[in-house]
Amino acid sequence: MMCRRATWPYTPRRKRAIACAMNQHARIAQQKVRIGHTACPHDCPSTCALDVELLDERTIGRVHGAKDNSYTAGVICAKVARYAERVHHPDRLLKPLVRSGAKGDGVWKEASWDAALDLVAERFIAAEQRLGSETVWPYYYAGTMGLVQRDGIDRLRHAKKYSGFFGTICTNLAWTGWIAGAGRLSGADPRELAKSDCVVIWGTNAVVTQVNVMTHAVRARKERGARIVVIDIYDNATMKQADLGLVLRPGTDAALACAAMHILFRDGLADRAYLAKYTDDPAGLEAHLVSKTPEWAASITGLTVDEIETFARLVGTTKRTFFRLGYGFARQRNGSAAMHAALSLVAVAGSWQHEGGGAFHSNSGILKFDGSLVQGTRLIDPGIRHLDQSRIGPVLVNDPGALNGGPPVTAMLIQNTNPANVCPEQRLVVQGFKRDDLFVCVHEQFMTDTAKLADVVLPATMFLEHDDIYKGGGNQHVTLGPKLIDPPEGPRTNHYVIEELAKRLGVSHLPGFGMTERDHIEHMLKRKGLGSFDAFREVRWADLQPDFETSHFLNGFGHPDGKYRFKPDWTGTPGPNRPPKSIGVQGDVARLPAFPDHVDLIELPDAEHPYRLATSPARSFLNSSFSETPSGRKREGRPELLLHPDDAGQLGLAEGDRVEVGNRRGEVVLHARLFDGVKRGVVIAEGIWPNSAHERGEGINVLTGADAGAPYGGAAFHDNRVWVRRAG
């Protein structure tokens, strides 16, 4: 059977079908319904515990936050509350499809699961016979954060000695800066936000991306009169909740942190007893900061001297100040230095000593599981080259530096991600996917931009339709996600695809294969001391937050001497983000500062590109997920460029005008939205819209760079110099 599939735009028939289904769910939900318990699987630090209305064996109603989970506290984002829109969407992929025309032309032939998997295995074997095992690159990310359905692809990778995967796109720059100072990736209990007298939300639009942060921060304001400070690059939804909002220029966070530390030392607000006991060189830091005055920082950040002084006095005189440091630090090329500087401010203030004080970024360092079976870590060959996830564009166009001494990539299996839409240097990514000598199998829920360029597309289940287990980097819980409903006829789990390919590729006899999802979950639970699958299903989650002294580093920081490091070892820092030998350190490491400092490792504006572009998250989308739901599209409207009214006036642009944004990587057309919540010279494009939502069929990541940030890589999505002009 020949067919053409498209998911954009929505036809009136599809809209009516979704509305009818949702109305039916609403009517049924008024009756008494069963409640199922699970966790949100999406790429968000909150990993919310969920209560799901189960209308029948295949149908859900509304989704609610679990009230009895101390972090979720009954609150979830609107997009997950309406998850029935995704699960019961009429455009879900339901049949395996094999390309039957030119790449990307939308002509497909339906196939059986066996035939499709046979074809994938045949093409992988043929590629390996031509160029060796490293020519195959399994590629994945965080479309699901489940430890079985996400990480099982690595078991196949290691068993077959396929190219390694260095996951850099989201975390590396921020994690490196944190670990450089603190020595391990953990922090104060995030629930302590509610016990704070001052909450600093820095580099995260929490209302949009981590709603539970706001739950606890607002509780502190209501119960304790806490002040909320928000630091970001534009006046977003979170800043509108702030008592003090600081809008600074992108990539200048370290300058603010250094000036604040300067003021604390200058005004006698630095906690010298704490510094002497817990830090490596407070005297050297104080001497270094003498020149980092508020005036110096104001010229860099665009803030006023008064704003900087007010912020510093507030955090210096409020002992219970909790710094919630977000992933915005990972979106600038100087993000590692910026994160380290912001974290150093916490040490100078001595905030770690107090409940409701200190800092938090991620608890990923405390939530480790045994991956020997699910990921096949016992099968790792250290001689296999790794490829940088963020540099998929250069990899697929055969850039020798990106290939790290190995053969070109000629076969891929892609799960849980949409690189043709979400990865930097989109033109290179798409160009690579269109190569005739590249075979791509995409396992997906919808016909994404990446699936449209594949040779084989396999339909995937959603999180309610399979068993998994989740760990919350943004909190301290491990939460079970058991299967709650049956999938429609057709979609299969990630685990099924990995197991079936292993059989066809001759590795199903190796450790970790031949196990069910529940087998893997039970193995990990027992190795963690959390009991059996059935026992854990009764308790639903486990709270793994360490004790107060450990969480606040009062027993010492994670470095061998137990000290916080103001003088970081940028290329010797251990941690989960450290690159393998085949990649090594990256970026302009020599310019990383010896002490906390602002460094211009960013795309500074120039005469040709006078504006700086950030591609910030939209409230209704999560990366490229949820962009297919009608409620999300209705709320977001269309791809727009937020720019200051004075800049618009200088360019002769009015509200709603078509505007072209470009740089050496390409150009994209959006619509102008005049917005005085940014500094002049800064423009914002919210959300990752599908490429086809843009006039020319290319999305915003045409403009973002794939060059690796120092020292361990990472994609700087908010760090782009561009020109802006009226579209022709």
N, C-alpha and C positions, 0 to 999 in steps of 0.2 A: 504494500500500500504506500503510495506517494502522498506526502502531506507537506504543507507549509505551516510553520508555527510562528506566532508573534505574540508578544505580551504588551505591546505599546502601540497606539494608545488604547484605552478601554472603549469598547463599543457600548452602545446603549443596552444591548442584550446582556452583556456581562455585568454591567452596573445593576440592572434590574435583578439578575440572578443572585448577586451578592446581597442586595438589599432584602430580597425575599427570604434568603437563607437566614440572615441576621434577624429579621422580624420573627421568623419561626423560632429561632433560638430564644429570643426574648420572651415569646409566649410560653414556651416550654419551661423556661427558667423560673417563671412565676410559680410553677408547681414545685413540689419538693424534689430536689435533685440530690444525687450522690456527689460527694466531694472527694476528689483525688488529690494526692500530695506529691509535689515534685519540685524542681528548681528550674529557673530560667536558664537556658543554655547559651544565650547570646554573648557576644564579645563586649561584656560590661563588667567592671569590677564588683558590682553589687551581688551578682549571682543570687537573686532574690529567691527565697523559699515561697512556693506558690500553692494556693488552694484553687483547684480547677473544678468548675461545674461540669459533671459528666451527665449528659442528657440521654445517651444510650451508648452502645458498644463502639460506635464510630463518631459520635458527635459531642462537641463541647459547647458550653455556653460562655459565660464570663470567666475571666481569670482574676484572682485576688491575691494580694500579698498575705502571707501567713501572719496572723496577728500574734501568735505565740512564739514566733522567732524574734529574738531580741534585737537583731539587726534590721531585718526587713520591716518588722513592727507594723505589719498590715498595709504597707504602702508599696505600690509598684507604679511604673510609668504607664501612661495611657496606651502606648502602642502594644505593650504586652497584655494589658487588660482586655484589649480587643483582638486577642490572638485567633479567635474563631475566623476572622477575616483571612488569615493566612492558611490555617489548616483546611478550611472548606472553600478555598479559592477555586473558581472554575478554571483557572489557567495553570493549576499545578501540573507538573509533568507526571504522566501515568504510564507511559510505554517507553521501552528502550528505542532509541532512534539512531539510525546510521545515515551519515551524510550521503546524499544522492545527487550532488551538483557541485558547483564551485564553493570553496570555503566562504561561509558567511552569507550565501544567497538565500538561505532559509528553506531549502528543499531537502526533505528527509524521507527515509523509508523506515517504517516500523519493523522491529525485529523482536524475536523472542529473547528472553534473558540469556539462555544458553548460547544462542547464536552471537549475541552482542559480546558476551564475555569471551567466547572462543576467538572472536576477531581481535579483541584487545590483547589477549595472550599471544596470539600469532604475531601481531605486529611488534609487541615487546620482544619476543624471542628473535624475530628477524632483525630488529634494531641492535640487539645485543650481539648477535652473530657478526654484524657488519663492523661495529665500532666499540664493542666491549660493554660491560654492564653499566658503566658510568654515563652512557648516552641516554639512559632512562632516568627521568627526574620526577619522582612522586612529589606533588606540590599541594600544600594544604594550609589552612590557618584556622581562624576562630569563629567560623559560622556556627559551629557548636563547640562549647568548652568542655564537653563530656570527655572523660579520660579514656573511655573505650572507643566511642565513635569518632573522636578526633584523632587520637594518638595511635590507633591500630595501623594506620598507613605506614608508620615507621617500622613496624614489625616486618612488613613485606619489603620495605626498603633495605633493612639490614640483612634479611635472609638472602636477598638477591644481589646484594652489593651494588645497589643503585646509588646514584649521586646523593650525597648528604644534603640536608636542608638546614640552613642557618636562619632562624626566624628573627628578623630584625625590624619588621615594619612598624611595630607599635611601641615597644618598650625600651629598646637598648639605650638610647641617649639618657632617658630619665633614670633607669635602673643603675647605669654606670655612675652617674653623679651621686646617687644616694649611697651606693656601696662604697664609693671612694671615700666618703666621709664616715659613714656609720659602720661599715665592715660587714654588714649582713642585711638582707632584704626583709626587714620586719619593722614594726613600730608600735606605738602606743595603741591600745585597744580603741578601734574607731568608735565604739559606743561611748567612749569618754567625751566625745564632742558634747554630749548632753550635760556634762559636768563642768563645762568650761565657763570662764568669765569673758573670754574673747576667742572667737573662732576666725581663723584666717584661711579662707578658701582661695588657693593660689594656683592658677594654671588649670582650672577645670570648671566647665560650665555645668555645675552639678545638677541644676534643675533639669537640664536636657540629658545629661549622660550618666548621672549617679544620683537619682532622686533621693535615695536614703541618706546621703550626706546632709541634705537639707532637712530631712525629718529630725535628725538629732541636733543639728545646729539651731533650728527654730525652737526646739524644745528647751535648749539652753537659754535662749532669749526670753521665752515665756516664763520659765521657772526661776532663772537666776539673773535676768536682766543683762545677759551677755551681749556684747557688741559683736556684730558680724562684719568682717572685712573681706572684700572680694577684690582680687587683683587679676586683671585679664587684659586682653588687647582690644576689647570693645564692650560696650554697655549691653551685655546680654541678659538673658532671663535671670541668671543667678545674681548678677550685679544689681538688678532691680530689687532684690531682697536685702541689700546690704545697708548697714549703717554708715560705712565708709567704703566707697567704691573708687578704685584707682585704675584708670585706663592708661596703659603705657604703650609705647611703641613695641612691635614684635621683636623678640630677641634681646630685650634690655632688662630682663628680670634681675640679672646679677648686679647690675648697677644700683638698682633699688635696694637689694639686700646688703650690698657693701656700704651704701650710705647710711642705712639703718644701723648697721653694726658700728660705723664711725660715731654716730650720735650716742649709742649706748655707752661706748668707751668715753666719749667726750663729756657726757653728763653724769657719769658715775652710776649708770644703770646696768652695766655689764656685771654678771655674777662672777666675781673674780675667784671666790672660793671654789665654785663649781669648775671654772676653767682650769684652775691649778690641779684639781684632782682628776678630771676626766678628759682633758684635751692635750694635744701634743705640743703645741707651740703658741700659747696665747700671747706671749710678749711679741713674737714675730708677727702675728696677725695684727696686733694693735699698731705696731710700727708701720706695717704695710698699708693700713687703712687711714693713716693720717691725711693723705691727699684725696681720699674718697668722700669728699664733702657733699652735702645736699645740693650745693650749686653744681658741682661736677655731675651728679646723678640726674639733676633736672635737665641739663643740656642733652643728656643721652636718652632719657626715658620719655621726655615730654611732659612729665609731671611738674607741678610747682614745688618750690622749696617748702612751702607750708604743708602741702600734702605729704611730703616725705617726712618732715618733722613730726607731724601729727601721728602718722603711722608708727614711727619709731618710738615715740613717747608712749603710745598705747600698748605696744607689745613689751616695752621695757618696764612698764609700771604694773602690768597685769600678769601676775605670776601664773595663773591658770590660763595660759594662751595655748590653743591647740592649732597647729599648722597642718591643714589638709592640702598636701602638695600633689598636683594632678599630672595627667599625661600630656598637658600642654607643653611641659618641659621637653618631651620627646619629639616635638614637632619643629624644633629649631636646630640648626647645625651646631650652635653653641649650647645645646640643651644640657649636656653633661656638666659643663661649668656652671650653668645657671642653677641647676638643681643643687649642686654642691654648695653654692653660695647661699641659696635660700635655707638649706638645712643647717649651714654654719650659723646663721642668725639664731636658730633655735638653741644652739649650744651657748652662744654668747649671752643670751637672755637667761639661761639656766632653766628653761621651761620644762625640761625633762624630769625635774625633781617632783613635780606636782601632778596629782590626779586631775585630769581635765587639761593637762598641759602636755607639751612634747610635740611630736609630729608623726604623721602617717602618710605613706604612699602606697605600699603594697605589703601584704602578708605572704606573698608567694614563697618566701624563704622558710616558713614554718609548716607549710602544707605539702610536704613531700610524700610521694607514694612510691612503692616499689614498681618500677616500670620494666622489670626484667622479662616479664611474659607479655604484657599488653603491647609494649613498645619493642620487644625483642632486643633489649640492650645487651644481652649476653652474646648476641650475634654480630655486634659491631666490629667492622674491620677498620682499624685506625688509619689504614693507608688510603681509604676511599676519599676522594675530594668532596668538599662541600661547596654549595652554591648559595649566594646571598639572596634570600627571598625578595628583598626590596629592589634588587638589581635584575629582576626578571627580564626587563626590556633589553638591557645590554647583553644578558645571557642569550636570549632568543635571537638576537641579530648577530651572534657569534663574535662578540667583542672578546679578544683574547684575554684581556685582564679580568673580565667577569667570569670567564670559563675556568680560571685557576689551574691552567696547565692540562686540562682534560679535553675530551672530545666534545663536539657540539651536541646539544640536546636534540634528539630526534624522536623521543617518545615521552609522553607525560600522562600521569593519572592525577586529576585535580579533584579534591574534595574540600568542602567547607569554605570556599573562597572564590572570588570573582576578579581575578587579576586584570582582565581587560578593561575593567571599570575602576578598580580601587587602587591600582599600583601606579607609581610615578612614571613619568615619561611614557604616557599612554600610547603615543604614536609608535614608539619602538616596540612596545608590548604587542600591539595589534599587528604591526608589520611582521614580527616574529611568528605569531600564531598563524599567519597566512602563508608561511613557507610550505611549499609542496612536500618537502622532505621531513616535515614534522607531523607526527601522529599524536592526536590529543583525545583522551577520553575524559569527559566531565561528568561527575556524579552530582546531580543537583535537584533542587525542589522546583525551580522555575527556569524558564529559558532566559538565562542571564546573558549579558554581553559576552562573557567567556564561552558559555554553552553554544551561542550562535556561531562561534568560530571553531567548534570542535568537529571531530570526525565521528565520534560516538558520544551520545548523551544518555545517561542512565538515570531513571527517576529515583529520588531519595525520600526516605521517610522524614518526618519531623519529630521533635523531641518527645512529644506525647505518645509516639507510636513505637518506641523502643526503650530498652533498659539502658541506664547509664548512671554515672556518679560524677559529682561536680565539687570543685573546691573554689572558694570565693576569695580571690586575691584582694578584694576591697574590704573583706571582713575576716572572720576567723572560723567560718563554718565549712564543714564538709557535708554535703547534702545529697541524699539519694534521689535519683530520678527514674522511678520504675515506669514501665509501659502502662499507660492508662486507657488508651483506645486502640482499636485496630486501624491500620492504615487503609486507604482505598486500595482496590486491586491494582497491583502494578509496582508501586515504590518498594524498594528494599533498603535495608540498613547499610551504613558504611561497613559495619562488621561483616555482613554477608558478602559484600563485594570483595573485601580483602581475603576472606576465607576461600571464596570461589576462585579468585585469581591465583592464590597460593597453590591450589590443587592443580590448576592448569599449567603453572610455572614450575612445578616439581619441588616445592619447598614445604608442603603441608605437613610433613613429618617432623619438622623442626619445633623446638620448644615454643609454646605460646599459641600455636595453631591447633585447630580441632577443639577449642574451648568455646563455650557459649559466652554471651555478654555477661550473664550472671556468674559464670565461672570466674571470669576476669575480675569482676567487681568483688566477689567473695575473697579471691586471692589477695587483692589490694587491701581490703578491709582487715583481714586476719593479720596480714603482715604489719598493719598499722595498729593492731591491738583493738580493733573496733568490732570484732565479732563477725557473725554470718550475715548474709544478705537478708534473710528473713528477720533476724533479730534487729538489724539496722533499719529495716523498713518500719518496724514498730516505733522506733525513736525518731526517725526521719532525718535527723542531722546530728552532728557532733560539734561541740564548741572546743576548738583547739588553741584558743588564745593563751599564751604563756602567762605566768604570774606577773604582777606589777613591776617588780624589780628587773625582770628579764625584758619585758616589753619596753621599759623606759631606759634600758641600758645602764641601770644603776649597779648591775653586777659587772659592768664593763662593756665597751663596744666590741664589735666583731673582729677587730684586728688583733694580732698576737699580743700586743702590749696593752690591750683593753682601752686604748685611748681613741677619742674622736680625732680624726685627722683633718686639720686645717691645711696641711701640706700633703695632698694626695699623691699616691703613686699611680698615675693615670694608666700606665701600661702593665702594671703588676697587680691590678685589682682583681681578686677572684670573684666568682659568682656565676649564676646561670646564664648570663649574657656574654660571657667571654667567648671570643670566636675560636674555632678550631685552627689548627696550624696551617691548613691549606688556604685560609683566608687571612689570618693575622690581624694586626692593628690596622686601622684605616683612617683616612682623613688627615688633616694637618695637625698631627699630635704635638708637634713642636711648639705650637702656639697656645696650647692649653696652659692655664696659669698655674704658677707655683703655689700661690695663695688664692682665696676666693677673689674673683675679679670679673669685670665685664671684658669680653673679648669679641672682636668683630668677625667671628667665624660664621658669618651670615651673608646672604645675598643683599648687599647694600644697594640702595637705589643709585642709578647713574643718569647721565643726560638722556640716554635712549630709553631707560626704564625707570621713570621717576616715582613709581608706586611700589608698595610692598603688599603682596596678596597672601591672605591666609584662607585655607579651605576648611572652615570650622564645621563642627557637627550640626545637623539640623535636628529639631526636636522630635520630628515624627519618623526619621530614618535612623538606622544604626548601620553605619558604613553603607553597603548597598542593600541590606535587608530592610524590609518593610516599605521599600519604594514601590512595591507592587500592590499595596493595599489602598483601597479607595479613600479611606479616612486620612491616611498619611498624605496622599497626593493632594487631597482637598485642602488640608491645613497648610501645606508648604506652598501650594500655588504653582510656581514655575521657577526655573533657575534664575536667580537674581544676583546682582552685584551691589553690595552695600558700599556707598561712598559718601564722603562728607559733602554737604551742600555747597561749601565754598569751592571744593575741587570740581564738583559738577558744574558750577557756574563758570569756572575758568575753562572747562572743556566744552561749554555750550550744551550741556546735557540737562534734560528735565526728567521728572519722575516717569518711569515706564519706558524711556527711550531704549532702543536696541543699542547695546554697547559691546565693542570688541575689546577683549583683553588678550594680550599676547606677550611673548618673549621669544628667545631663540629656539625654544622647543616647539612652538606652535601658537595657535590663537583659537579662542573660543568666543562665541556670541552669547551674551546674557541680556537681561533687562535691568536698567538702572533703578535702584531704590535709594533715594536720598535719606541719609541717616547721620545725625550729628553725634552719635555715640562712638565714633572712632577719631583717632588723631588724623589730621590732614596728612595725605600721602599714604594712608593705609586703606586698603579695600578688602572686603570680606565676601566670600562666596560660601553660603551655608549649604551643607548637605552634599552627599555624593549621589546626584541624580543619574539615572541610567544614561548612557551615551546618547541613546536615541531620543531622550527628552530635550536635547539641545538641537538647535537649528541645523547644524552641519553634521550631526551624528557623532560628534566627539565630545567627551566630557571634560570636567575641570582638571583632571589629572594629566591632560595634555601639557599643562603648564608647570607641573611639579617636577623636581629633580630627583634622579636616582643615584646621585653621587653619595657616597657613604659619609656619615658624620663621624667626627673623632670622639673617642678612640676606637670604638668597637662597632661602628656602623649604625644605621638607622635612617629612616626616610623622613626628611624635614618638610612635611606637607604644608606648614604655615610659613615657610621661609622662601619666598619667591619674589624676585623683582620683575615687574611687568610694566608695559605701557597700556594706557587706556584711551580709547577714542570712540567716537560715534561709529557704529557699524554701517558699512556701505550697502 
